[in-house]
């Protein structure tokens, strides 16, 4: 039995929940693992964590790759080396460049955390975030329907969550028509309304 650990309001847990809906997977969800359980499963004490029998895996994008491969879903994570690299390139970009850009403005304006009250830093964070979202917009203009090409993939799952967070964070943002059109194309996907565009940033 698959067990997923992590609160469903976490953006990284929501990636996995959306993918599980796409895969129509049966799994058990522990939204609030005890601290000792979590520290045993993940030395970083962070969620999500996936347990598949005796196998334990953490890092949300790695979990998504594992589940797609486990289910033989080459449409979501291609077997061909170059097509797979294209998907993974955008997944890694999401986890590194994009995540780094949004932290200050998101913590300041959505979480309203007192440690992030410097508005100049928040504006700089939003400016960088906007720049990277423009990179995504250009990619979508070139790739037609989806991030890594003409077919829906794991890249769309991880970047769909990031885009929902960008759209939900207050501040001045550029009009990105290709991002907007792509986001609308994601709406009919299984699990999208429940785990992505559900009012949780």
C-alpha positions in Angstrom: 0.0 0.0 0.0 1.2 3.5 -0.9 1.3 6.0 1.9 1.7 9.7 1.4 2.7 11.9 4.3 2.1 15.6 4.4 -0.5 18.3 4.8 -2.7 18.9 1.8 -2.2 22.6 1.9 1.6 22.2 1.1 2.3 23.1 -2.5 4.7 20.1 -2.8 2.2 17.7 -1.3 -0.4 19.0 -3.7 1.9 18.1 -6.7 1.8 14.5 -5.6 -1.9 14.6 -4.8 -2.7 15.9 -8.3 -0.5 13.3 -9.9 -2.2 10.5 -7.8 -5.5 11.8 -9.2 -4.1 11.7 -12.7 -2.9 8.1 -12.2 -6.1 7.1 -10.4 -3.9 5.6 -7.7 -5.2 4.0 -4.5 -3.2 5.3 -1.5 -3.4 6.2 2.1 -2.8 9.8 3.1 -1.4 10.8 6.5 -1.8 14.6 6.5 -0.2 15.2 9.9 2.6 12.6 10.6 4.0 12.7 14.1 7.3 14.5 14.4 9.2 11.2 15.3 7.6 9.4 12.4 8.5 12.2 10.0 12.1 12.4 11.2 12.5 8.7 10.8 11.2 8.8 7.2 13.1 11.9 6.1 16.2 13.3 7.7 15.2 16.8 6.5 11.9 16.5 8.5 9.9 17.9 5.5 7.0 16.7 3.5 5.9 15.1 1.2 7.2 11.7 2.0 6.1 8.6 0.1 6.3 5.0 1.4 5.8 2.1 -0.9 6.1 -1.0 1.2 9.7 -0.8 2.6 10.7 1.8 0.1 10.7 5.4 1.3 11.2 8.5 -0.9 11.2 12.2 -0.3 11.5 15.3 -2.5 8.2 16.1 -4.4 9.6 16.0 -7.9 11.4 12.7 -7.3 8.2 11.3 -5.9 6.3 12.4 -9.1 9.0 10.8 -11.3 8.8 7.6 -9.3 5.1 7.3 -9.4 4.9 8.0 -13.1 7.6 5.4 -13.8 6.0 2.9 -11.4 2.7 3.1 -13.3 4.4 2.9 -16.7 3.1 6.3 -17.7 5.5 7.2 -20.5 3.1 10.0 -21.5 3.9 11.8 -18.3 7.6 10.9 -18.1 8.8 9.8 -21.5 11.1 6.7 -21.9 13.0 8.3 -24.8 16.1 10.1 -23.4 15.7 13.5 -25.1 11.9 13.7 -24.5 12.4 12.7 -20.9 15.2 15.3 -20.5 12.9 18.0 -21.7 10.4 17.2 -19.1 13.0 16.9 -16.3 14.7 20.1 -17.4 11.5 22.1 -16.6 10.8 20.2 -13.4 14.4 21.0 -12.2 13.9 24.7 -13.2 10.7 24.8 -11.2 12.5 23.3 -8.1 15.5 25.6 -8.4 15.1 28.9 -10.2 11.4 29.4 -9.8 11.2 28.3 -6.1 14.1 30.6 -5.2 12.5 33.6 -6.9 9.2 33.6 -5.1 10.2 33.0 -1.5 10.4 36.5 -0.1 7.3 38.0 -1.8 5.2 35.0 -1.0 6.2 34.9 2.6 5.6 38.6 2.9 2.3 39.0 1.1 0.6 35.7 1.5 1.9 34.2 4.7 2.5 37.7 6.1 5.5 36.5 8.1 7.2 39.2 10.1 10.6 38.1 9.1 9.8 39.1 5.5 8.4 42.6 6.1 11.0 44.4 3.9 8.8 45.6 1.0 11.8 46.5 -1.2 13.0 42.9 -1.0 9.5 41.7 -1.6 9.3 43.8 -4.8 12.7 42.5 -6.0 11.5 39.0 -5.4 8.3 39.6 -7.4 10.3 41.2 -10.2 12.5 38.1 -10.5 9.4 35.8 -10.3 7.7 37.8 -13.0 10.8 37.5 -15.2 10.9 33.8 -14.8 7.2 33.5 -15.5 7.8 35.3 -18.7 10.4 32.7 -19.6 7.6 30.1 -19.1 5.3 32.2 -21.3 7.9 32.2 -24.1 8.3 28.4 -23.7 4.6 27.8 -24.0 4.4 30.0 -27.1 7.1 27.9 -28.7 5.9 24.4 -27.5 2.3 24.8 -28.5 0.0 23.2 -25.9 2.1 22.2 -22.9 5.4 23.0 -21.2 7.6 20.2 -22.7 5.8 19.9 -26.0 2.4 19.0 -27.4 1.5 16.5 -24.6 0.7 16.9 -21.0 3.5 15.8 -18.7 5.0 16.0 -15.2 6.4 19.4 -16.1 2.8 20.7 -16.4 2.0 19.3 -12.9 4.8 20.9 -11.1 4.6 24.2 -13.0 0.8 24.3 -12.8 1.1 24.5 -9.0 3.8 27.2 -9.3 1.6 29.2 -11.6 -1.4 29.0 -9.3 0.8 30.4 -6.5 2.0 33.2 -8.8 -1.5 34.1 -9.8 -2.6 34.1 -6.1 0.2 36.3 -4.7 -0.6 40.1 -4.6 1.5 42.5 -6.7 1.9 43.9 -10.2 2.4 41.2 -12.8 2.7 41.2 -16.6 -0.1 39.8 -18.8 1.1 36.4 -20.0 -1.4 35.2 -22.5 0.3 31.9 -23.2 0.5 31.1 -19.5 -3.2 32.0 -19.1 -4.3 29.9 -22.0 -2.2 26.9 -20.8 -3.6 27.2 -17.3 -7.1 27.1 -18.7 -6.2 23.9 -20.6 -5.2 22.3 -17.3 -8.6 22.9 -15.7 -10.3 19.7 -17.0 -7.5 17.4 -15.7 -8.4 15.0 -12.9 -7.6 16.5 -9.5 -7.0 20.0 -10.8 -9.9 21.7 -9.1 -9.3 19.8 -5.8 -5.5 20.1 -5.5 -4.5 23.1 -7.7 -7.0 25.9 -8.2 -8.7 25.3 -4.8 -8.1 28.7 -3.2 -4.9 27.5 -1.4 -1.7 29.3 -2.4 
